[in-house]
Amino acid sequence: MPVTAPQVPAPSRPEVAPTPVALWPILIVVAAVTSSAVGGVWDISWHMTIGRDTFWTPAHIAIYFGGAGAGFACGAMAIRMTFFGSAAERAGAVRLFGCRAPFGAWIAIWGALAMVAAGPFDNWWHNAYGLDVRIISPPHMVLFVGSFAIRLGAWLLLVREQNRSERPGAAAWLFCYLGVIIIEGFGVMRMTEFWPNRQHSEHFFYVTALDLPFGLVAIARASKLRWAATLAATGYMLLSALFTWILPLFAASPRLGPIYHPVTHMVPPPFPLWLIAPAVAIDLLQSRAARLRNGWDVILLAVVTGAAFVLLFFPVQWLFANYLLSPAGNNAVFAGGSRIWAYTYQNAQPYAFWDDTAGFSGRSIGRALAAASVSAWAGFWFGHWMTKVRR
């Protein structure tokens, strides 16, 4: 009778636990994102106050330094992980074209390339089509997309570090800070639509409901901090208010004509939107998200969150817009009246609402509720996905 030798299982390879990325590249990326955000608002003010200037303005340098700095830090991260990284570091990286880096680093590298490409594109655009003070133009949109990609990449780098740690630590706070920068970026991109003179319109209600719940819900869902959305909304208001307060302290005047609205100082952005109240409600509602069981629960939560946003944000902003467009709001703190007008503005009604004023009509509220619900639903799922980011 033949005897068979017992099968001995082959020894399994020990599983390598991924380790966090070194802190210094992440700090450089956060500093670069901050530089880009400051430079973006500064550049808009420069265009509205002085007009088209040399490409090498301080604002442009701050913007493109941010793009280059983020690209350099994430590129160095990829080189080190690819050629000099340990097995543990490689386990926590995403492979692309034979190179390894965290997923957020790849997004930031792409954003840096887009931002660098936007520079000569913007210069050519002005030389070919003339001068402008418009925020939305093709080269500016390339710049916005690249800048947003860098912010998103940095966000994913930080949520990766946060998710790997048993304690929130610095990564959780920096993740919340990047949330501030991202919300501020939405405000900058929509600045002309968020103008105080348009804050009674149906379009304003719809756009704010479509944009803002997404970011606040995603922050509340993904962060390990208890009041993350409230902290982000407070930080957004403080950062935006600092731009409103600091820029007018510097004297400046237009260098191009025609001048329809004389200015003698850097034109500030509008006072920030009042997001703190809806952010508190979002934090309270999202604290129950961990107990959700199915998709219908998520849909119900999204509808309730959207309704809370509309009911808490719109009445406050409606009344505050009345104040901003009154003579009492024309002061250095709230920058009401014509303080935020560019030198090219010809409208002679700084204290009047433009467009329609049907924000509180039934049709407007219905559209806003639908938009806020969809935005909250998308923010929940994006935030839920971020809680699983490990590479």
C-alpha positions in Angstrom: 0.0 0.0 0.0 1.6 3.3 -1.1 2.3 5.8 1.6 1.8 9.5 0.7 3.8 12.1 2.5 1.6 14.7 4.3 1.2 18.0 2.5 3.0 20.7 4.3 1.6 24.1 3.5 4.1 26.6 2.1 4.9 29.3 4.6 2.9 32.4 4.0 4.6 35.7 3.5 4.1 38.0 6.4 1.8 40.8 5.6 3.5 44.2 5.7 1.6 46.9 7.5 1.7 50.2 5.6 3.2 53.1 7.4 2.4 56.8 7.3 4.1 59.2 4.9 6.8 61.5 6.2 5.3 64.7 7.6 7.4 67.3 5.8 6.1 66.7 2.2 2.5 67.0 3.5 3.3 70.2 5.4 4.8 71.6 2.2 1.7 70.7 0.2 -0.5 72.3 2.9 1.6 75.5 2.7 1.5 75.4 -1.1 -2.3 75.1 -1.0 -2.5 78.1 1.3 -0.2 80.1 -0.9 -2.4 79.3 -3.9 -5.6 80.2 -2.1 -4.2 83.5 -0.8 -2.8 84.3 -4.3 -6.1 83.6 -6.0 -8.1 86.1 -3.9 -5.2 88.6 -4.1 -5.1 88.3 -7.9 -8.8 88.9 -8.3 -8.5 92.0 -6.2 -5.5 93.1 -8.3 -7.5 92.8 -11.5 -10.4 94.7 -10.0 -8.2 97.4 -8.6 -5.3 97.9 -10.9 -6.2 96.0 -14.0 -4.1 93.7 -16.1 -0.5 94.0 -15.1 2.8 92.2 -15.7 2.6 88.4 -15.3 5.0 88.6 -12.4 2.7 90.3 -9.9 3.1 89.2 -6.3 -0.4 87.5 -6.5 0.6 85.5 -9.6 3.8 84.4 -7.8 1.9 83.2 -4.8 -0.5 81.2 -7.0 2.2 79.5 -9.1 4.5 79.0 -6.2 1.6 77.1 -4.6 1.3 74.9 -7.7 5.0 74.3 -8.1 5.5 73.7 -4.4 2.8 71.1 -4.2 4.1 69.4 -7.4 7.6 69.4 -6.1 6.7 67.9 -2.7 4.4 65.2 -4.2 7.0 64.4 -6.9 9.7 64.0 -4.3 7.3 61.7 -2.4 6.8 59.6 -5.5 10.5 59.4 -6.2 11.4 58.4 -2.7 8.6 55.7 -2.5 9.5 54.3 -5.9 13.3 54.0 -5.5 14.0 54.3 -1.8 10.8 53.3 -0.1 10.6 50.4 2.4 8.2 47.5 1.9 5.9 49.1 4.4 5.8 52.4 2.5 5.2 50.6 -0.8 2.3 48.8 0.7 0.6 52.1 1.3 1.1 53.5 -2.2 -0.7 53.5 -5.5 1.3 52.3 -8.6 1.1 54.5 -11.7 3.5 54.1 -14.7 5.8 52.0 -12.6 6.1 54.6 -9.9 4.5 54.6 -6.4 3.0 57.4 -4.4 -0.2 57.9 -2.3 -3.4 58.4 -4.4 -3.7 62.0 -3.2 -0.1 62.8 -4.4 -0.9 61.7 -7.9 -3.9 64.0 -8.0 -1.9 66.9 -6.7 0.9 66.3 -9.3 -1.7 66.4 -12.1 -3.1 69.6 -10.6 0.3 71.2 -10.4 0.9 70.4 -14.1 -2.5 72.0 -15.0 -1.7 75.1 -13.0 1.8 75.5 -14.6 0.2 75.1 -18.0 -2.5 77.7 -17.2 0.2 80.4 -16.7 1.4 80.9 -20.3 -2.2 80.2 -21.5 -3.5 83.1 -19.4 -0.7 85.4 -20.7 -1.4 84.4 -24.3 -5.2 84.9 -23.8 -4.7 88.5 -22.6 -2.3 89.3 -25.4 -4.7 87.8 -28.0 -8.1 89.0 -26.7 -7.3 92.1 -24.6 -7.6 93.0 -21.0 -10.3 91.9 -18.6 -11.2 91.7 -15.0 -13.5 88.7 -15.4 -13.0 85.8 -13.0 -14.4 83.2 -15.4 -12.3 82.8 -18.6 -10.8 79.7 -20.2 -7.3 80.1 -18.8 -8.7 80.9 -15.4 -10.9 77.8 -15.5 -7.8 75.6 -16.2 -6.1 77.3 -13.2 -9.2 76.7 -11.0 -9.3 73.0 -12.0 -5.6 72.6 -11.3 -5.8 74.4 -8.0 -8.8 72.4 -7.0 -7.0 69.2 -7.9 -4.1 70.2 -5.6 -6.5 70.9 -2.8 -8.3 67.6 -3.3 -5.0 65.7 -3.5 -3.8 67.3 -0.3 -7.1 66.5 1.3 -6.8 62.8 0.4 -3.2 62.8 1.7 -4.4 64.1 5.1 -7.5 61.8 5.3 -5.1 58.9 4.5 -2.9 59.8 7.5 -6.0 60.4 9.7 -7.5 57.0 8.8 -4.3 55.2 9.7 -4.1 56.7 13.1 -6.0 55.6 16.2 -6.0 59.2 17.4 -7.0 62.2 15.2 -3.9 64.2 15.9 -2.5 66.8 13.6 -3.8 65.0 10.4 -7.4 65.4 11.5 -7.0 69.1 12.2 -5.1 69.7 8.9 -7.8 67.8 7.1 -10.4 70.2 8.6 -8.2 73.2 7.6 -8.0 72.0 4.0 -11.8 71.7 4.2 -11.8 75.5 4.9 -9.7 76.1 1.9 -11.9 74.0 -0.4 -15.1 75.8 0.8 -13.4 79.1 0.3 -12.5 78.0 -3.2 -16.1 77.4 -4.0 -16.8 80.9 -2.8 -14.1 82.4 -5.0 -15.2 80.5 -8.1 -18.8 81.7 -7.6 -17.9 85.2 -6.3 -19.8 87.1 -8.9 -22.9 84.9 -8.3 -22.6 85.3 -4.5 -22.5 89.1 -4.8 -24.7 90.8 -2.1 -26.8 92.5 -4.8 -27.8 89.0 -6.0 -28.5 87.4 -2.7 -32.3 87.7 -3.0 -32.4 85.9 -6.4 -33.7 82.5 -7.2 -30.3 81.7 -8.8 -28.4 82.5 -5.7 -30.6 80.2 -3.6 -30.2 77.4 -6.1 -26.4 77.7 -6.5 -25.6 77.9 -2.8 -27.9 74.9 -2.2 -26.2 73.0 -4.9 -22.6 73.7 -3.9 -22.2 74.2 -0.2 -24.0 71.2 1.5 -21.7 68.8 -0.4 -18.5 70.2 1.2 -19.9 70.5 4.7 -21.5 67.0 4.7 -18.3 65.5 3.3 -16.2 67.1 6.0 -18.6 66.0 8.8 -18.7 62.5 7.4 -15.0 62.0 6.8 -13.4 63.8 9.7 -12.6 62.3 13.1 -13.2 65.6 14.8 -16.7 65.8 16.4 -17.7 69.3 15.1 -15.8 69.2 11.9 -18.4 71.0 9.7 -18.8 73.7 12.3 -15.1 74.2 12.6 -14.7 74.3 8.8 -17.6 76.8 8.4 -16.1 79.0 11.1 -12.7 78.8 9.5 -14.1 79.7 6.1 -15.8 82.8 7.5 -12.7 83.9 9.4 -10.4 83.4 6.4 -12.7 85.1 4.0 -13.3 88.0 6.4 -9.6 88.4 6.8 -9.4 89.0 3.0 -12.2 91.5 3.3 -10.5 93.4 6.1 -6.9 93.3 5.1 -6.9 94.0 1.4 -8.4 97.5 1.6 -5.6 98.5 4.0 -3.3 98.8 0.9 -3.5 101.8 -1.3 -3.8 101.2 -5.0 -5.4 102.7 -8.1 -6.3 101.7 -11.6 -3.5 101.8 -14.3 -5.8 101.2 -17.2 -8.9 102.9 -18.5 -11.7 103.5 -18.8 -12.4 104.1 -15.1 -16.1 104.1 -14.2 -15.7 103.6 -10.5 -12.7 105.3 -8.9 -10.9 103.2 -6.3 -8.0 104.2 -4.0 -7.3 100.9 -2.3 -7.3 97.2 -3.1 -10.9 96.1 -3.7 -11.9 93.4 -1.2 -14.1 90.3 -1.8 -17.6 90.4 -0.4 -18.2 89.5 3.2 -18.4 85.7 3.6 -21.7 83.7 3.7 -23.1 82.8 7.1 -22.5 79.0 7.1 -22.1 78.4 10.8 -25.8 77.7 11.6 -26.4 75.1 8.9 -23.0 73.6 9.7 -24.0 73.0 13.3 -27.2 71.2 12.1 -25.1 69.1 9.7 -22.8 68.0 12.4 -25.7 67.0 14.6 -27.4 65.1 11.8 -24.2 63.4 10.6 -23.5 62.1 14.1 -26.3 59.6 13.4 -24.9 58.5 10.1 -22.9 55.6 11.6 -26.2 53.8 12.4 -27.6 54.0 8.9 -28.5 50.6 7.5 -29.5 51.0 3.8 -29.7 53.5 1.0 -33.2 54.7 1.9 -31.9 55.8 5.3 -29.2 57.8 3.5 -31.7 59.4 1.2 -33.9 60.4 4.1 -30.9 61.8 5.9 -30.0 63.8 2.8 -33.5 65.2 2.5 -33.5 66.3 6.1 -30.0 67.7 5.8 -31.0 69.7 2.7 -34.1 71.0 4.4 -32.0 72.1 7.5 -29.5 73.9 5.2 -32.3 75.8 3.4 -34.2 76.7 6.6 -31.2 77.8 8.6 -29.0 79.5 5.9 -31.4 81.3 3.6 -33.4 83.5 6.1 -30.1 84.6 7.8 -28.4 85.4 4.5 -31.5 87.1 3.1 -31.7 89.5 6.1 -27.9 90.0 6.1 -28.0 91.0 2.4 -30.6 93.7 3.4 -28.1 95.0 5.9 -25.2 94.9 3.4 -27.1 97.0 0.9 -28.2 99.6 3.4 -26.1 102.7 4.2 -25.3 101.1 7.6 -23.6 98.2 6.0 -21.2 100.5 4.1 -18.3 100.2 6.5 -14.9 98.6 6.7 -16.1 95.5 8.6 -18.8 94.3 6.3 -17.7 96.0 3.1 -21.2 96.9 2.0 -22.3 99.3 -0.7 -19.8 99.9 -3.5 -16.7 99.0 -1.5 -16.4 95.7 -3.4 -16.8 97.2 -6.8 -14.1 97.0 -9.5 -13.0 100.2 -11.3 -14.8 99.0 -14.5 -18.3 98.7 -12.9 -20.8 101.1 -14.4 -23.9 100.2 -12.4 -25.0 103.2 -10.3 -27.1 101.3 -7.9 -24.9 99.9 -5.1 -27.8 99.7 -2.6 -30.2 97.8 -5.0 -30.8 94.1 -5.6 -30.1 93.0 -9.2 -31.6 90.2 -11.2 -34.8 88.9 -9.7 -35.8 89.0 -6.0 -37.8 85.8 -6.0 -35.6 83.8 -3.6 -38.4 83.1 -1.2 -41.0 82.1 -3.8 -42.4 78.6 -3.7 -40.6 77.6 -6.9 -37.3 78.9 -5.7 -37.5 77.1 -2.3 -38.5 73.9 -4.1 -35.6 74.0 -6.4 -33.2 74.8 -3.5 -34.5 71.9 -1.4 -34.0 69.5 -4.2 -30.5 70.8 -5.0 -29.5 70.8 -1.3 -30.8 67.2 -0.8 -28.8 66.0 -3.9 -25.8 67.9 -2.7 -26.0 66.4 0.8 -26.5 62.9 -0.6 -23.4 63.3 -2.8 -21.4 64.7 0.1 -22.4 61.8 2.4 -21.2 59.2 -0.1 -18.0 61.1 -0.9 -17.2 61.5 2.8 -18.0 57.9 3.4 -15.6 56.9 0.6 -12.9 59.1 2.2 -13.3 57.2 5.5 -11.9 54.1 3.6 -8.9 55.8 2.0 -5.7 54.0 3.1 -3.4 54.4 0.2 
